[in-house]
Amino acid sequence: MNPASGAGREPDDRSPRAHHRAYEDVLRDSVAEAANAVTPSPVPLAAIERAGRARRRRGNAALAVAGCGLLLGPLAVVLVRGTPPPAPVPVPAPVLTAPPTPSPTREPVRVVRPGQRVKAAPGAEVWLTEDGKHWSTPEQPDQFRSVSDGNLDLNAPGISHQAEPVGNRYFHSGIYYGTRDAGRVEITTRNGRVVRAGLLELAGRPGWGVWYATTELPSAGTALGPEGADAGTSTGAPVDFIRVITVYDSAGAVVTTL
């Protein structure tokens, strides 16, 4: 084959590959011409900036709402926790009943040993033995009244009374008997004054005991004790200084009087 003769030959337009390349060339040239013919419009910078500001405002608003939610959440919890509990239903006050009326104050009976001396007044002493009452004053020491000589009926309630001046007071004493439940002994004077006496007994409550008390000195011309009492020294005046001497039991009932 002669190369020279081949160089001057025209391409074979009937080849498929040649047709494809020719189509691509025509298409490329047409796109280039169309692109060159189009004038690009200016970039809308103002619109883009406005859109950006709008997006930022929406974002800031969303953040503010979220922040308020975070702040108000603990506040709501505090308010809920700080809400005071409902007021308790008032409980009706209990109805208090008055206590029972106490019985009259009882002068405690002092239990003493035989021969035990008790200071009954300034300068005066009293002591008990099984046979009776003993007492002593500055003017008359070692006095005695028996409970066994038959002068006192120990089977029936009774009371005796002796009185004498000791200093600037009058000293009263005596024996109560015929009861094992003596609660108190009271002297009532003519002017209405009530004097509570002290009480002494031996152990075992033998059915008798000794009482003692002091009062102010009576005025001149006044008897020292009730009629019939062993009242010691007396002026013999018709008006008694002592109105009554009363023995009460432990319940406050009268046992005997003089």
Backbone bond lengths (Angstrom), bond angles and torsions (degrees), N, CA, C in turn:
res aa  C-N    CA-C-N  psi(-1)  N-CA   C-N-CA  omega(-1)  CA-C   N-CA-C  phi
1 M - - - 1.475 - - 1.483 108.99 -
2 N 1.319 118.57 137.48 1.444 122.84 -175.25 1.512 108.12 -91.58
3 P 1.389 114.95 119.63 1.456 117.12 -179.35 1.479 112.25 -65.06
4 A 1.279 118.20 -35.65 1.433 119.14 -177.34 1.493 111.64 -62.58
5 S 1.291 113.42 -37.20 1.449 116.87 -179.65 1.507 111.88 -69.89
6 G 1.355 117.13 -25.46 1.504 121.88 -178.86 1.500 112.37 -80.59
7 A 1.360 120.43 -27.82 1.457 121.91 -175.84 1.486 112.29 -68.16
8 G 1.259 120.01 -26.29 1.442 120.91 -176.63 1.488 113.81 -95.69
9 R 1.339 117.69 10.63 1.459 120.44 -178.00 1.513 110.43 -83.51
10 E 1.310 121.28 142.58 1.455 127.27 177.26 1.519 108.79 -76.95
11 P 1.282 114.96 150.16 1.468 115.88 178.76 1.493 110.36 -64.95
12 D 1.243 112.51 155.08 1.458 119.20 -177.98 1.516 108.11 -83.87
13 D 1.418 114.56 101.11 1.471 119.36 -176.40 1.495 111.98 -66.10
14 R 1.218 116.91 -10.88 1.451 118.78 -178.70 1.514 112.76 -87.98
15 S 1.359 118.55 1.47 1.474 120.73 -179.65 1.547 109.14 -78.43
16 P 1.332 122.10 134.10 1.492 124.14 179.44 1.500 112.74 -61.16
17 R 1.295 117.04 -38.36 1.474 119.51 -179.55 1.506 110.13 -64.30
18 A 1.306 116.30 -39.37 1.451 119.65 -179.77 1.502 110.49 -65.78
19 H 1.309 117.25 -40.58 1.473 120.59 177.10 1.525 111.37 -61.57
20 H 1.328 120.23 -38.18 1.471 124.21 -177.80 1.523 109.75 -67.94
21 R 1.363 114.99 -43.28 1.462 116.64 -179.69 1.517 110.79 -65.49
22 A 1.286 116.48 -37.16 1.455 119.91 -179.45 1.523 110.55 -65.69
23 Y 1.336 117.80 -35.44 1.463 122.07 179.69 1.510 110.34 -68.85
24 E 1.325 115.87 -40.15 1.470 119.19 179.89 1.520 110.83 -65.56
25 D 1.355 115.22 -37.79 1.461 117.76 -179.63 1.509 110.65 -65.92
26 V 1.310 116.61 -43.25 1.467 120.30 -179.78 1.526 110.85 -63.25
27 L 1.358 117.02 -41.22 1.474 121.02 -178.47 1.519 110.42 -66.24
28 R 1.319 117.01 -41.49 1.465 120.76 -178.82 1.520 110.11 -64.58
29 D 1.335 115.80 -41.24 1.457 118.86 179.65 1.523 110.81 -65.42
30 S 1.328 117.59 -37.42 1.473 120.51 -178.49 1.527 110.85 -67.99
31 V 1.344 117.88 -41.83 1.484 121.46 179.55 1.515 110.07 -64.42
32 A 1.342 117.14 -39.69 1.453 120.23 -179.59 1.501 110.35 -64.65
33 E 1.370 115.84 -44.75 1.456 118.35 179.00 1.528 111.47 -62.08
34 A 1.363 117.89 -38.62 1.477 120.47 -179.68 1.518 110.93 -67.79
35 A 1.330 116.37 -38.75 1.466 119.10 179.93 1.511 110.95 -67.11
36 N 1.319 116.18 -38.69 1.458 118.36 179.81 1.507 110.87 -68.25
37 A 1.331 115.73 -27.61 1.465 118.92 -177.57 1.518 112.16 -79.03
38 V 1.352 119.84 -18.28 1.487 123.07 -177.46 1.520 108.72 -85.91
39 T 1.349 118.26 129.55 1.471 124.11 176.15 1.543 108.60 -98.23
40 P 1.307 119.74 117.59 1.494 120.69 -177.40 1.520 111.40 -67.16
41 S 1.331 114.92 137.71 1.485 121.11 178.70 1.528 109.66 -77.30
42 P 1.311 117.58 154.36 1.489 120.43 179.75 1.539 111.46 -65.28
43 V 1.314 115.62 148.11 1.494 121.42 -179.88 1.531 109.05 -69.93
44 P 1.364 119.42 128.76 1.510 121.91 -178.39 1.527 110.59 -77.71
45 L 1.335 115.92 75.48 1.479 119.68 -176.41 1.519 111.59 -65.96
46 A 1.344 118.48 -38.84 1.473 120.29 -177.87 1.517 110.84 -64.01
47 A 1.354 115.77 -41.23 1.467 118.82 -179.47 1.520 110.47 -65.98
48 I 1.349 114.74 -40.67 1.473 117.93 179.37 1.517 110.63 -63.42
49 E 1.350 117.07 -40.45 1.472 120.11 179.69 1.521 111.01 -65.11
50 R 1.379 116.94 -42.39 1.471 119.24 178.57 1.520 111.29 -62.42
51 A 1.331 115.67 -41.28 1.476 118.87 179.37 1.530 110.19 -64.09
52 G 1.330 115.92 -39.03 1.465 118.38 179.13 1.520 111.62 -64.49
53 R 1.387 116.36 -42.56 1.475 118.05 178.38 1.531 111.66 -63.22
54 A 1.327 115.69 -39.56 1.478 119.07 179.20 1.519 110.59 -62.33
55 R 1.352 115.60 -42.85 1.471 117.85 179.30 1.526 110.80 -64.29
56 R 1.380 116.81 -38.83 1.462 118.61 179.25 1.528 111.40 -64.28
57 R 1.380 115.86 -41.15 1.470 118.24 179.11 1.521 111.64 -62.59
58 R 1.323 115.95 -42.53 1.467 118.32 178.32 1.526 111.03 -62.93
59 G 1.355 115.64 -39.89 1.466 118.53 178.79 1.527 111.76 -64.95
60 N 1.355 116.95 -42.03 1.468 120.22 179.79 1.531 111.33 -64.28
61 A 1.338 114.40 -40.02 1.472 117.93 178.98 1.512 110.71 -63.38
62 A 1.330 116.10 -41.86 1.465 119.25 179.71 1.524 110.37 -63.47
63 L 1.353 116.05 -41.32 1.465 118.98 178.36 1.518 111.42 -64.25
64 A 1.355 116.85 -40.03 1.471 119.76 179.39 1.511 111.03 -63.12
65 V 1.329 116.19 -43.39 1.473 119.30 178.88 1.518 110.17 -62.19
66 A 1.325 116.36 -43.05 1.465 119.64 179.31 1.527 110.66 -63.70
67 G 1.359 117.13 -41.58 1.470 119.75 178.87 1.510 111.57 -63.81
68 C 1.346 117.61 -41.55 1.468 119.86 177.91 1.513 110.85 -61.28
69 G 1.346 114.30 -39.05 1.469 117.22 178.13 1.514 111.26 -62.19
70 L 1.353 115.98 -40.75 1.464 118.76 179.60 1.522 111.45 -66.42
71 L 1.359 117.44 -36.25 1.460 119.78 -179.76 1.516 112.41 -74.53
72 L 1.330 116.10 -40.60 1.459 119.86 -176.47 1.508 112.10 -75.15
73 G 1.333 117.17 -23.46 1.469 119.14 -179.76 1.516 111.93 -60.64
74 P 1.364 120.24 -56.24 1.478 120.17 176.92 1.518 113.05 -59.93
75 L 1.402 116.15 -35.83 1.454 118.23 179.19 1.518 110.76 -62.60
76 A 1.322 116.37 -40.87 1.463 119.81 178.29 1.508 110.75 -63.11
77 V 1.340 115.36 -40.23 1.474 118.48 178.45 1.511 110.32 -63.15
78 V 1.379 116.10 -42.67 1.464 119.58 179.31 1.514 110.94 -62.66
79 L 1.347 116.03 -42.90 1.462 118.95 179.84 1.513 111.20 -63.15
80 V 1.338 115.53 -41.59 1.465 118.20 179.79 1.516 109.99 -65.11
81 R 1.348 115.55 -43.63 1.469 117.62 -179.62 1.508 111.80 -69.62
82 G 1.354 117.59 -32.38 1.450 120.14 -177.51 1.512 113.98 -81.41
83 T 1.312 117.60 -6.49 1.459 119.40 179.42 1.513 109.84 -65.62
84 P 1.335 119.29 123.64 1.475 120.33 -177.74 1.514 110.70 -64.26
85 P 1.342 116.38 148.44 1.460 119.60 178.40 1.518 110.23 -66.32
86 P 1.289 116.50 158.10 1.469 118.57 179.00 1.519 110.84 -61.46
87 A 1.322 114.81 145.52 1.469 119.77 -179.42 1.522 109.90 -59.87
88 P 1.364 116.65 135.09 1.468 118.90 179.83 1.518 111.08 -66.83
89 V 1.283 113.74 150.34 1.464 119.36 177.68 1.518 108.12 -68.84
90 P 1.341 119.36 123.25 1.468 119.99 -178.20 1.514 111.43 -61.14
91 V 1.331 113.51 134.51 1.463 119.72 178.08 1.520 108.39 -91.00
92 P 1.291 118.31 129.39 1.467 119.54 179.94 1.516 110.92 -58.33
93 A 1.338 115.71 135.63 1.464 120.28 178.88 1.518 110.02 -64.63
94 P 1.329 115.96 138.94 1.466 117.61 179.51 1.517 111.04 -65.09
95 V 1.283 114.83 143.90 1.455 120.80 178.79 1.522 108.07 -82.45
96 L 1.319 114.87 117.79 1.452 119.89 -178.13 1.516 109.51 -93.75
97 T 1.277 114.52 128.54 1.457 119.48 176.99 1.520 109.36 -93.47
98 A 1.284 115.97 145.52 1.463 120.33 -179.92 1.516 110.06 -65.13
99 P 1.341 115.91 137.14 1.468 118.06 178.42 1.512 110.47 -65.61
100 P 1.308 116.56 154.91 1.463 118.62 179.04 1.519 110.91 -63.08
101 T 1.298 114.89 146.45 1.465 120.15 179.44 1.520 110.08 -64.04
102 P 1.339 117.17 121.66 1.470 118.18 -178.01 1.516 110.73 -67.44
103 S 1.298 113.84 152.10 1.450 119.61 176.61 1.524 109.00 -72.25
104 P 1.314 118.48 159.56 1.469 120.72 180.00 1.521 111.66 -53.21
105 T 1.338 114.03 143.30 1.459 118.96 -179.07 1.527 110.44 -58.22
106 R 1.285 115.28 130.28 1.461 119.94 -178.64 1.517 109.59 -99.15
107 E 1.338 114.78 128.23 1.451 119.54 173.82 1.522 107.55 -72.61
108 P 1.323 118.09 116.90 1.460 118.46 -175.52 1.528 111.32 -61.97
109 V 1.311 114.99 137.09 1.456 121.11 176.47 1.518 107.63 -79.60
110 R 1.293 116.43 125.04 1.461 121.10 -179.00 1.526 108.74 -92.27
111 V 1.305 116.13 122.79 1.465 121.35 178.38 1.522 108.20 -90.03
112 V 1.337 116.04 126.42 1.465 121.18 -176.32 1.527 109.95 -123.60
113 R 1.317 115.76 163.02 1.460 122.16 175.94 1.535 109.55 -83.56
114 P 1.296 119.09 153.31 1.469 120.31 174.82 1.529 110.67 -57.32
115 G 1.340 116.15 129.01 1.463 121.56 -179.77 1.516 114.43 83.57
116 Q 1.365 119.34 -2.29 1.468 121.16 179.51 1.522 109.90 -74.76
117 R 1.319 117.13 117.87 1.457 121.85 -176.31 1.539 110.47 -83.20
118 V 1.336 114.94 135.93 1.465 122.34 -179.47 1.519 107.82 -121.79
119 K 1.345 117.12 130.22 1.464 121.29 177.00 1.522 108.06 -74.07
120 A 1.337 116.70 112.39 1.457 121.35 -176.63 1.517 112.60 -96.97
121 A 1.318 118.26 -21.96 1.467 124.06 178.97 1.520 106.65 -166.11
122 P 1.337 118.19 164.64 1.466 118.75 176.74 1.530 110.82 -56.74
123 G 1.317 116.62 115.31 1.454 121.94 179.74 1.511 114.65 87.51
124 A 1.347 118.66 -1.92 1.467 121.63 -177.59 1.524 109.52 -119.92
125 E 1.344 115.52 139.21 1.457 122.27 177.46 1.522 109.53 -130.91
126 V 1.339 114.97 151.43 1.460 121.99 177.74 1.525 107.31 -132.98
127 W 1.365 116.82 141.53 1.458 121.20 172.53 1.521 109.33 -149.01
128 L 1.316 115.96 158.60 1.461 122.77 -175.86 1.525 110.09 -117.90
129 T 1.325 114.45 144.85 1.464 121.78 166.48 1.523 106.59 -128.24
130 E 1.304 117.44 173.06 1.453 119.93 -177.24 1.531 112.78 -64.29
131 D 1.332 117.84 -20.15 1.460 119.53 -178.81 1.520 113.48 -97.60
132 G 1.361 118.90 -2.17 1.450 117.42 175.07 1.511 115.11 154.00
133 K 1.332 113.40 -161.34 1.468 123.52 -175.03 1.528 110.24 -99.41
134 H 1.346 114.25 138.21 1.465 121.64 175.54 1.530 107.36 -125.52
135 W 1.322 116.58 142.96 1.457 119.79 174.10 1.523 109.59 -151.98
136 S 1.322 114.21 161.86 1.458 120.46 -175.59 1.515 109.26 -145.14
137 T 1.343 116.39 135.37 1.458 123.01 174.60 1.527 107.81 -127.71
138 P 1.345 117.46 165.37 1.466 118.24 178.67 1.527 113.24 -58.60
139 E 1.329 117.57 -32.66 1.457 120.00 -177.95 1.531 112.34 -84.34
140 Q 1.342 117.09 -33.56 1.463 120.62 -177.02 1.538 109.19 -137.11
141 P 1.306 118.20 91.29 1.468 120.61 179.07 1.534 111.16 -79.03
142 D 1.343 114.76 158.61 1.471 123.77 171.67 1.532 113.31 54.06
143 Q 1.292 117.28 57.02 1.467 122.26 175.18 1.533 108.60 -92.69
144 F 1.352 114.95 159.24 1.470 118.20 -173.24 1.530 110.02 -151.43
145 R 1.397 114.40 140.48 1.450 122.13 169.93 1.512 107.42 -131.14
146 S 1.325 115.84 127.68 1.461 121.47 -173.74 1.532 110.90 -88.13
147 V 1.342 114.07 150.99 1.467 120.51 171.65 1.530 110.44 -111.24
148 S 1.324 115.76 3.90 1.465 118.76 -175.67 1.530 113.53 -123.12
149 D 1.335 117.92 5.14 1.460 119.72 -178.77 1.520 112.97 -91.21
150 G 1.342 116.22 3.66 1.456 119.49 177.80 1.506 114.94 90.95
151 N 1.331 118.22 -5.42 1.460 119.72 179.41 1.544 112.38 -74.95
152 L 1.322 117.70 -20.41 1.471 122.63 178.77 1.520 109.34 -115.98
153 D 1.324 116.63 131.07 1.462 121.45 176.77 1.531 107.77 -91.02
154 L 1.316 116.23 99.94 1.465 120.46 -176.08 1.525 112.88 -71.64
155 N 1.318 118.23 -7.36 1.459 121.26 -179.81 1.531 112.33 -85.46
156 A 1.325 117.73 -12.70 1.465 122.03 179.99 1.526 108.90 -124.34
157 P 1.347 118.29 140.15 1.465 119.55 -179.85 1.522 111.73 -61.14
158 G 1.312 116.23 137.81 1.461 121.87 177.48 1.514 110.36 -163.56
159 I 1.336 115.94 174.81 1.454 121.75 -179.75 1.520 108.53 -153.21
160 S 1.345 117.02 142.02 1.461 122.60 175.84 1.516 109.75 -113.94
161 H 1.362 115.24 167.18 1.462 119.10 -173.75 1.517 109.42 -147.64
162 Q 1.312 117.50 129.32 1.449 125.05 169.49 1.531 108.28 -126.62
163 A 1.341 117.19 142.95 1.464 120.62 -177.57 1.512 109.57 -142.77
164 E 1.332 117.58 144.87 1.462 123.31 179.34 1.517 109.36 -162.95
165 P 1.311 118.45 151.34 1.464 121.16 179.90 1.523 111.17 -73.71
166 V 1.328 115.14 137.83 1.471 122.63 174.07 1.525 106.02 -134.55
167 G 1.329 116.60 104.77 1.453 120.20 -176.97 1.518 109.83 66.51
168 N 1.330 116.59 -131.20 1.464 121.20 -179.45 1.529 112.41 -97.87
169 R 1.356 117.50 19.29 1.465 122.76 178.17 1.524 108.83 -128.75
170 Y 1.325 113.62 168.23 1.456 118.59 171.83 1.519 107.75 -108.35
171 F 1.316 115.48 132.21 1.456 122.33 -177.82 1.525 108.81 -100.77
172 H 1.347 115.48 122.57 1.462 122.73 -179.76 1.523 108.42 -113.92
173 S 1.327 116.62 140.48 1.462 120.82 175.89 1.527 108.47 -156.11
174 G 1.321 115.45 167.58 1.455 119.43 179.48 1.516 110.66 178.58
175 I 1.350 114.74 -174.47 1.467 122.47 179.73 1.524 108.12 -117.72
176 Y 1.344 117.24 130.09 1.471 120.99 167.94 1.530 106.69 -103.99
177 Y 1.308 117.25 146.07 1.470 120.09 -172.21 1.527 109.80 -154.82
178 G 1.338 115.17 172.34 1.461 121.32 179.21 1.526 113.18 77.23
179 T 1.334 119.74 15.95 1.467 122.73 177.68 1.526 109.55 -151.87
180 R 1.328 114.86 144.26 1.462 121.21 173.75 1.531 111.82 -106.95
181 D 1.326 116.29 9.82 1.465 120.52 -176.06 1.524 110.80 -130.49
182 A 1.321 117.03 42.90 1.459 119.45 176.78 1.523 109.48 -69.81
183 G 1.334 115.49 130.95 1.459 119.85 179.86 1.510 112.73 -105.65
184 R 1.346 117.29 -41.89 1.466 121.07 178.46 1.529 108.79 -162.07
185 V 1.327 114.08 159.90 1.463 122.57 174.80 1.520 107.29 -127.71
186 E 1.338 116.73 132.14 1.463 122.05 -178.82 1.522 110.47 -126.78
187 I 1.324 114.50 139.52 1.461 122.37 172.07 1.523 107.66 -102.70
188 T 1.322 117.82 128.28 1.461 122.31 174.12 1.518 108.22 -111.44
189 T 1.325 116.10 119.91 1.464 120.41 -178.41 1.529 109.83 -82.47
190 R 1.319 114.88 170.29 1.464 120.29 -178.37 1.519 111.80 -64.62
191 N 1.330 117.75 -29.35 1.471 120.09 178.36 1.525 112.60 -86.05
192 G 1.340 117.88 8.04 1.459 121.84 174.15 1.509 115.05 92.65
193 R 1.296 119.20 1.72 1.459 120.82 179.20 1.527 109.30 -76.11
194 V 1.344 115.94 137.89 1.461 122.33 179.23 1.521 108.14 -110.28
195 V 1.329 116.45 127.01 1.456 122.26 -179.02 1.523 107.96 -117.70
196 R 1.324 117.22 125.76 1.454 123.03 178.70 1.526 109.70 -84.22
197 A 1.311 116.69 133.96 1.467 121.81 -176.90 1.517 110.67 -97.57
198 G 1.328 116.21 155.46 1.447 121.82 170.56 1.524 109.84 -84.57
199 L 1.341 116.56 149.54 1.466 121.40 -175.80 1.523 109.92 -124.16
200 L 1.333 115.76 137.86 1.458 122.47 177.71 1.524 108.88 -128.66
201 E 1.336 116.02 138.75 1.463 121.38 175.03 1.518 109.10 -142.74
202 L 1.335 114.92 156.79 1.461 120.39 171.78 1.521 108.92 -83.54
203 A 1.317 116.83 160.35 1.462 121.17 -179.93 1.529 110.29 -60.50
204 G 1.325 115.71 146.84 1.463 120.60 178.70 1.510 114.21 89.49
205 R 1.334 119.61 0.02 1.468 124.04 179.12 1.539 109.99 47.66
206 P 1.297 116.89 77.50 1.469 120.48 -176.18 1.521 115.05 -70.83
207 G 1.348 117.46 -1.95 1.465 119.99 -178.70 1.514 113.06 99.01
208 W 1.304 118.26 5.94 1.456 122.40 175.63 1.532 108.66 -153.21
209 G 1.312 115.35 163.79 1.460 121.60 178.21 1.512 110.00 -161.98
210 V 1.312 115.86 -177.35 1.459 122.59 -177.59 1.530 109.22 -119.96
211 W 1.317 117.40 138.21 1.467 122.51 174.90 1.528 108.79 -118.03
212 Y 1.346 117.33 155.59 1.464 121.55 178.35 1.524 109.65 -154.83
213 A 1.342 116.13 149.66 1.463 122.44 179.77 1.520 108.26 -164.09
214 T 1.327 116.10 168.60 1.460 121.43 174.83 1.519 109.75 -128.92
215 T 1.314 116.82 151.16 1.460 122.79 174.55 1.517 108.18 -135.05
216 E 1.341 114.57 170.91 1.458 118.09 174.71 1.533 109.13 -66.98
217 L 1.302 115.92 161.39 1.458 120.50 178.77 1.522 109.92 -68.25
218 P 1.330 117.87 137.48 1.469 119.46 177.45 1.518 110.90 -71.02
219 S 1.312 114.06 156.77 1.461 118.42 177.83 1.519 110.01 -72.61
220 A 1.316 117.12 163.99 1.473 122.22 -178.41 1.524 109.76 -61.66
221 G 1.320 116.11 139.53 1.456 121.21 177.93 1.505 113.47 83.07
222 T 1.375 118.10 16.62 1.461 121.63 -178.75 1.515 109.08 -114.01
223 A 1.317 116.27 134.57 1.460 120.18 176.64 1.517 109.44 -69.29
224 L 1.331 117.47 155.18 1.455 121.56 -173.17 1.514 113.56 -92.92
225 G 1.319 118.94 -13.09 1.453 118.16 -177.83 1.504 111.83 -157.08
226 P 1.351 116.31 170.34 1.456 119.84 179.63 1.513 111.22 -63.80
227 E 1.320 115.24 154.77 1.463 121.56 -178.48 1.525 109.96 -58.57
228 G 1.334 116.98 133.09 1.457 121.48 179.30 1.500 113.81 91.23
229 A 1.340 118.83 -8.69 1.455 120.23 -179.41 1.511 110.62 -83.42
230 D 1.309 115.10 153.73 1.464 120.81 173.18 1.517 106.88 -80.91
231 A 1.341 116.58 84.23 1.457 121.84 -167.77 1.508 113.48 -96.92
232 G 1.303 120.21 8.91 1.460 120.22 179.75 1.509 110.45 71.10
233 T 1.305 116.65 -140.58 1.461 121.49 -179.22 1.523 110.41 -68.89
234 S 1.317 118.25 134.90 1.448 121.92 -178.83 1.513 109.97 -141.56
235 T 1.319 115.29 148.09 1.457 119.75 177.47 1.516 111.77 -81.54
236 G 1.329 115.99 -16.50 1.464 118.86 -178.12 1.509 113.02 79.73
237 A 1.337 119.36 13.64 1.459 122.17 179.63 1.517 109.72 -69.90
238 P 1.344 118.50 153.92 1.463 120.85 -175.50 1.521 114.78 -74.84
239 V 1.330 118.99 -15.92 1.457 121.63 -177.84 1.524 108.77 -102.75
240 D 1.355 116.76 124.75 1.464 120.94 -179.06 1.521 110.72 -80.38
241 F 1.341 115.66 142.38 1.462 120.70 175.13 1.533 110.37 -76.08
242 I 1.334 117.00 -38.43 1.462 121.69 178.31 1.521 108.66 -99.34
243 R 1.321 116.31 124.58 1.459 120.09 -179.51 1.513 111.50 -79.26
244 V 1.350 116.89 -49.69 1.457 120.08 -176.23 1.519 109.42 -158.00
245 I 1.316 116.00 149.05 1.461 123.25 172.30 1.525 106.17 -119.99
246 T 1.352 116.61 126.87 1.459 121.22 -171.36 1.520 110.51 -124.21
247 V 1.351 115.54 135.82 1.465 122.37 173.61 1.527 107.50 -105.46
248 Y 1.333 116.98 128.00 1.472 123.57 177.99 1.537 108.41 -113.09
249 D 1.337 114.86 150.98 1.466 117.83 173.07 1.518 109.76 -86.59
250 S 1.340 117.34 -176.23 1.468 121.15 -175.46 1.515 112.81 -68.32
251 A 1.343 117.75 -18.34 1.462 120.84 178.50 1.522 112.06 -92.49
252 G 1.325 118.09 -1.03 1.463 121.41 179.45 1.503 114.67 93.45
253 A 1.328 118.94 3.63 1.457 121.75 179.30 1.531 109.55 -84.31
254 V 1.337 115.61 148.22 1.461 120.74 -179.93 1.531 109.10 -72.66
255 V 1.330 115.47 129.68 1.482 121.38 176.37 1.512 110.09 -94.14
256 T 1.345 115.73 -47.65 1.472 119.94 -179.89 1.520 108.42 -162.87
257 T 1.309 117.31 162.21 1.466 123.06 177.37 1.524 109.77 -136.41
258 L 1.322 114.79 163.87 1.457 121.47 175.95 1.524 107.41 -136.45
